[in-house]
Amino acid sequence: MRLLTARLSANRRSRFAGPVVMLLALLVTGGFYTLLSPAQAEDSASRTDDVAKGRELFLVGCSSCHGKNGEGVDSQAEGWYGPSLVGVGAAAVDFQVGTGRMPMAAPAAQAPVKKIVYSEEEIGQLAAFVASLGPGPAIPEAEQYDPETIPEDEREEAIVRGGEFFRTNCTACHNFAGSGGALPGGKYAPTLIGVDPVHIYEALVTGPQQMPVFSDEVLRPEEKRDIIAYLQSLEEQPAYGGNAMGSFGPVSEGMFAWLVGIGSLVGFAIWIASHTARSTKKGIHP
């Protein structure tokens, strides 16, 4: 290094001194950049590859309803409608495709949960392509939705808070126990029991079907996680009153009382009447 410095000092008046110093500076800068940012370059290339593969999947399985560029399709004459996907974000794709709701077999009032068509890798590629169409909610990290990330000594309090949020914002559609319920126009609020926590979180931030969007300004991420913790506690809660009958409340209980309770009494009464001793004229003498 000293020898190099001495030579540069001896030749500092040379016309080649400036270019040599500039070349050394560029080599040093490039070396540091290569050392510090290879992962970023690799991630960028990986995302570009995912977007390209996701577009190929999209053109085959989604473009007939949502358009080749996710702009949406509206054919009132044929009753066919696919909303625009620009700005829905990767979270919407992960929810809809990851629960089997999409692709739909046929237009309907609501997309039902069914068998998942795509692999986890393909879902990620589709999500990357849709995310490239416009800014929208990203697929959440585990810290945002997983109740297991809540410290053990704070979990009980989180469940209580989550129950308050749920009863205030969600029970009108999903029932007090998260069992779901009917809605107008042939639609329904699905059950939340046994649903993957990440999909509950994604539903909250994307508002699928007729569900409203609960942005971070409405419910903070930790409040959404508290709701998920409360729903998980319902799955572990025993039915103290006996058979919960789906936790649908007085409707299912009243139907059970009429069909089974009163129905059994009516049947028993008919059986008694058919086996009652009858008087006959046989053996009667004047």
Order of alpha helices (4+ residues) and beta strands (2+ residues): alpha-alpha-alpha-alpha-beta-beta-alpha-alpha-alpha-alpha-alpha-beta-beta-alpha-alpha-alpha-alpha
